[in-house]
Amino acid sequence: MANLVKPEETIKILKKYNFNFQKKFGQNFLIDSHVLDKIISAAEITKEDTVLEIGPGIGTMTQALCEAAKQVIAVEIDKNLIPILENDTLKDYDNAVVVNNDILATDIPALLKENGTDSAKVVANLPYYITTPIIMGLLEKHAPVKSITVMVQKEVAVRMQAAPGNKDYGALSLAVQYYCEPYLAANVPQNCFIPRPNVGSAVIVLKLHDTPPVKVSDEKFMFKLIRAAFNQRRKTLVNALRNSPELSLTREQIEEALTKLNMDINIRGEMLGLEEFARLSEVLK
């Protein structure tokens, strides 16, 4: 295995292919072997697993995943990285499949089926600017994945785990916790990447629930309530829901529902947990 995780090896590959970082893709390549080991360990990859890697970059983590997994399907949006992966860093791995596509536009079930499997574990060093759309896309579309182990901006990892009443608590916290059990596996400083990002990172593991922790008859409606509550989080829940263009609820309807659930009509959405939003959803529906 080429030791790409060493800074000098990464630089050598980048120079060989005259690669220029694309700011629009938020590219930061990992150059720390300890962090790489933590990611592989946290993801609990075995020789029985297919791994879906989002954004392999030059293949640093892909190489380690290929050695740990049965198969790695690496989806890379930047066409300039494809020759590096196919002709150089992954050419000796017959269990690596490289796909040049935007993960947000990828039919994941079809991609997995094409490669002989119906489920995978997701592992990724995600671009900060698109972390939430990628994770929410996987969860809301019920992509056939067993777990999601990702490097993200530390602030985002904290938000995923936040509890009601906390300043970091929001719609992302509720969505992640509805679908998964989040676990912070490691904090990662800026000097572990080329180029160096402006903020710290963290590795977070999202283990998907077999069944959600709350029962709700209309998942989409509940998340409309949640989005509305946090789009205007400084307003009372009544005003936030009433002002939402996604909802057609009167003040009277919302106040009546809160009263029925023994909630204060002046409560803010940030004080409600998943159970409360589920109950409110059922009453308003």
N, C-alpha and C positions, 0 to 999 in steps of 0.2 A: 504493500500500500504506500503510495506517495504521501509523504507527511505534509499535506497541504496546510495543516493547522499551524505550522511554523510560519512566522511572518515573512521570512526570506523566501520560502517556497511559494507563498501566495503572490508575493511581488514578482517572482520569476515568471510565473504563469501569466500574470497580468501584462508584463512587458513583452513576453513571447507573442501574445496575441494583440498587442497594442490596444488593450481593453481600456475604455474610458467609462467611469462610473456614471450612471444615468440618475440624476437627482429625482426625476419623475417616478423612478421605481424604488426609491428609498433603499438603495443597496449599501449594506454594511456587512462585510464578510468576517466570519469568526476566525480568530487566530489564537485561541487558548484551548489547549488540550484538556485541561481540568474541566472546563465548562462543557466541552464536547462529551466527555465521559459522563458528566452529570445528566446531560440530556438523554443520552442513550440508556442510562440506568433508570432514569425517571420514567421513560416511555415503556419500560419493561418489554423490550423487543426480544422475540425468540425466533428460532429457525422455522417456526410454523407461521410467522406473520408476514403479511404484505404491508408495506409501509407506503403511504401516500405522502411524499414530501412536497411542500409548497415553497417554491423559490429556492432551488438548490444552489444558485450562484455558480461558483466554479467547481462545486462538488465536494467541498471540504467535509460537510456532515454526511453527504450522500455515500462517500466511500466507507465511513464507519457504519452507516446503516446497512449497506450491502453486505458487510462482514457479519452483521448481527442478525439480519432478517432473511427470510426465504426469498423475498422479491422487493424491489424498491421502484415505485413509479414516481418519477420526479417531474413536476409540472413547472416550467419556467417561462415567464412572459417575455423576457428579453432575448430576441433572436440572436444577438451578438454573443450570448453565452453558450448557445447550442454547439458550435464547433469545438469549443473548449471541452465541454462535457463529452460529446460523442467521439471526438478524435484524440482526446488526451486523457483527462482525469478519470473518465469512467470506461475507457475502451477495454480494460482488462476485466471488467465485471459483467459476466453474462446474465446476472440477475438484476441489472439496471435497465429501466425503460425511461427514455427521456421524451417528454412531450412539450412542444413549444405552443403554449396557450395561456390565456388568462384564466386563472382558477375560478373566477367569478362567472365566466362564460362556459365552463367545462361541465359536461354531463357526467358527474362522478360515478353514478351507478353503471352507466354504459362503459366508461373508461375501465372500471374495475372488471366488468364482465368480459371485455375484450382481452383482458390479461389474466383470465382464468380464476377470478375470485369474486365473491359477492360482498366482501367487507375488508376494511383496512384500519390500521392505526395511522393517524395523522401526526407527522412531526415536521416542524418548520421553524425557521428563523424569519419571523414575519416583518415586512416593512411597516414601520410605525403608522404611516398615513392611512393604511388600509386594513389594519388589524381587525377592527370591529366589524366592517362589512364581511370580511372573510369568515370570521368565527360565527357571526350571526347567520351568514349564508349556509354554512355547514349545519348549524343547529335547526334553523327554521325550515330548511328543505328536508330535514331528517335524512341527511346523507348517511349511507351505511358505514359508519365509522364506530370503532369500539372505544377509542380514546383520542384525545387531542393534546399533544405535548408541544408547546410553542414558546419561543422566545419573543417577548413583547416588551414594550416600554413599561418600566416598573410601575408607573402611575396607573396604567391600564390593568396590570395584574392585581394591584391593590383594590381597584374598583370592582373587579370581578368577585372578590371575596367579601366586600363590605356588607355590613349589617344595617338595618333600619336605624335612622337617627344619626348616622355617621356622615360627615361631609362628603365622603367618597362614594356614598351609596346612591345608586341611580338605576335607570332603566337597564343598563348593561348588567349590573349586579343581579337583578331579578331574572333577567333572561337566562344568564349563564346558570344561575342556581336552580332554575326551573328544569333545565335540561341536564345539568351536570353537577358533580361534586368537585369544586375547584380546590387545588392544593398547590401552594407555592413551593417549588422544589429548590430554587437557588436564586440568589441575587447576583447580577452580573455587571461589573463596572465598565465604564466607557473604554478603557484601554484594552479590552478583549476583542476589539474590532478594527478593521481597516475598511473605509476611513472611520475615524473615531466619531461616534454620535455625540450629540449635545447633552443627552440624558442617560441615566442608568437604565438597565434592563433587568428582566427577571424571567426565569423559566417557570411556567405554570402548567400544571397537568389538569386536564378536564376529563374526568371519568363519567361517561354518560350513564344516567339512571336507566334501569330497566323499565321503570314506570316513573312518571313525574311525581314529586313529593306532594303535590296537591291535585285534586280532581276538579276539572273545569270542563263544561260542555262545549265552550267555544273559545279555543286557545287564542285565535286571532283577535277576538273582541277584548279579551283580558289584556292583551298586549297593547291594544289601542288605548285602553284606560291607563296603563302604565306609562306609555309614551306621553300621553296628555298630561299626566300628573307631574312628570319631570321636565316637560318642555317649559313649564312655568312653575318651577319648584318653590319659588318664594310666595306664590299665591296659595290660598287655601285650596284644598282638593275640589271643593264645590266650584270655585271660580275657574280653576285650571281645566276641569272636565267640561264645564259649560262653554269655555272659549275655544275648545278644540274643533278644528275643521273636520276631524275624522269622526266626530261623534255628534249625534243629534239628541242631546239631553237637556231638559229644562232644570233650572235651579230646584224646583219643587221635587222633581224625580230623584235628583241626587241627594237632597236633604232627607227625603223620605227613606231612601235606601240606607243612608248612614244611620239614621235613627233606628231603623229596623234591626241593624247590626250592632246597636249600642255603641256607636262611634260618635265622637264629638263632631258637630257639623262644621266646626272651624279648624278641623285637623288638616295638616298638610300631607301630601302624598308621601313625603320622605319618611313619615313615621309608620307607614303601613308595610308589613311583611308580605311575603308571597301568599300566605294563607288568607290574609285580609283582602288582598286584591282578588283572589279567587272567589271568595265569598261575595265581595261587592259585584264582581262580574256576573255571578249567578243571579243576584237580586235584580240588577239593572237590565240583564238580558231578558 
